């Protein structure tokens, strides 16, 4: 386990950064994945997040190796289970699903992978992972058998995030889930700023206007996944956003 905090410092350094989320379950077509990586580089995105709720170890490792060979963009693991770890990545978001009460996703998977992670030359970032209701049942909620927090229950979201900070988590990750019908409200992000921790937000982000709103609310990293699976040309809007945003 690396002692350096290079990726964490990058995440914390400024608001409105962009991460492209790649689900290895959907990457069997390497030509398509290669095109996504080329466009992501052209758009100058800040991070590549890799992981998924139902990914096999074989598919995960294969995707990580291919991405690392094909791209110089910082590669961060967004794990859905204990087997989704690799020395090839630059960092691992060590997620604890604190919005749920399933012990496997609070600590169980961590115990299973702890020895291997300790021996890896990878930056590990303790992350408070909080599911927010995005208007549809996400794969994360289904697999973890946990209930997302309603997006209008701001006090519950805040207290959950505060609990994560008190536990020593370095990042707060709010996720409405892949294919969410509605993204996380910007006012929720604004309230989180009082905790003075970097914030990552994903799920249901489909427009440049929402990206800009999340940036203005204080989001450090905005994660785009399902929208690019449906419309890879959205990276052109992201490229223009990055180019024209101070």
Secondary structure, 3 states (H helix, E strand, C coil): CCCCCHHHHHHHHCCCEEEEEECHHHCCCHHHHHHHHHHHHHHCCCEEEECCCCCCHHHHHHHHHHHHHHCCCCEEEECCCCCCCCCCCCEEEEEEECCCCCHHHHHHHHHHHHHHHHHCCCEEEEEEEEEECCCCCCHHHHHHCCCCECCCCHHHHHHHHHHHHHCCCCEEEEECCCCCCCCCCHHHHHHHHHHCCEEEEECCCCCHHHHHHHHHHCCCEEEECHHHHHCCCHHHHHHHHHHHCC
